Amino acid sequence: MKDDTHHLDKAVELLRSGATMLGQACPACGTPLFKIGEQVMCAKCNRRVVILKATEDESKVFRGQTLATTEHTLLVKIDEAQSAIEKEQDPTKIAQLTQSLSNLLSALERLKKVDR
């Protein structure tokens, strides 16, 4: 019963924040979905849901989302590595961090080639 109350509270929170309740249900749990901007969310599962148009290929949508998530992760790690290099004083650790940064930048470059 507490789980039901929690997801109802989440649904109310989504509505108050400007979300729109959709006529479609979550494929995992069957509760109504909510649209916030361009994202569709399930209040009970607390995760994003992708609604495909009849003409869309599921694998292409999944691939695009995966590439976008990976790019975001790489950018966060690049920023963290750059900050660590900036603060580090030990030349050996700076060399290690610089190598890590180089690897991250190479991975980002390869990812962008795949995304084309």
N, C-alpha and C positions, 0 to 999 in steps of 0.2 A: 504494500500500500504506500509506503514511503517513496518508492521508486516512481509510482504514478504521480504523487504530489510533486516530486522534484521535476519531472519532465513537464508537468502542467505549469509550474512556476517558471520554467525556462521558456515555455511557449508564450506565457504572458509577458515575460521580459522581452522576447523577440518582437512581439506586437507593439509594445510600448516604445521600442527603439525604432519603429517605422517599418518593420518587416510585414510582408503580406503573406497570409495563409493561402496556400495553393490547394487546388482540388485533387492533386495527386498525393498518394501515400508513399511513405518510405518503403522501398522494396525489402528491407531487412526486418522492420518491426511493424509496419502497417499504420503508423501514426501519420497525421498530416504533415506535409512539408511546408517550410517557410522560405520565402525569397527575400534576401537582403541585398540590395544592389544587384549584382550579377550572380551572386552565390545563392545556392539552394541548400538549406540546412534541415536536418532532422533534430527536433528538440529532444527526443528521447535517446537516440543514439549519440547525439552531440557530435555529429560529423557532417561534412559536406556530401551532397548527393548530386550526381550529374544526370541531367535529363537529356537524353539524346533525341534529336529530331529523326524522323523516319529515314532521312537521307544520309545521316551521319554514321560513320563507321566507328564502332566502339573502340577498336584498337587505336585508331588515329587520335581520338579524344584522350584516351588513357596515356598514349605516348606523349602527347603535348603537355598534359598535366605532370607527368613524371619528369620530363625535361625541364619544365618551369620550376618544379620543386628542387631538382638537382642544381639548377643554376643558382637559385636563391641560397641554397646551402653552401655552395662553393663561394659565392660572394661574401657570405657571413664569415666563412673560414679565412678568406683572403684578408678581410678587414682585421680579424683577430690576429693573424700572423703578422700583418704590418704593424699593429699596435705592440705586439710582443717584441718585434725587432727594434722598434723605436725605444722601448724601455730597457732592453738588454744591454749589459756592459761587457759580458764575457764573449770574446771573439769566437770561441768554439761554438757556443750556443747561438751566436748571431749567424754563423755559417750554417748550422743545422736549420735554423728558422728560415734563412734565405733559401735553402734547398727546398724546404717544405712549401714556401711561398711560390717558388718556381714551378713545383709540381702542381700546385693548385691552379696557377695561371695556365699551365699547359692543358690541364684537364678542362678548364673553362673554355679554352680555345677549341679543343676537340669537340666539346659539347655544342658549341655554336656552329661548327661545321656540320654536325649531325642534324641540327635543327633546321638546316636550309632545305 
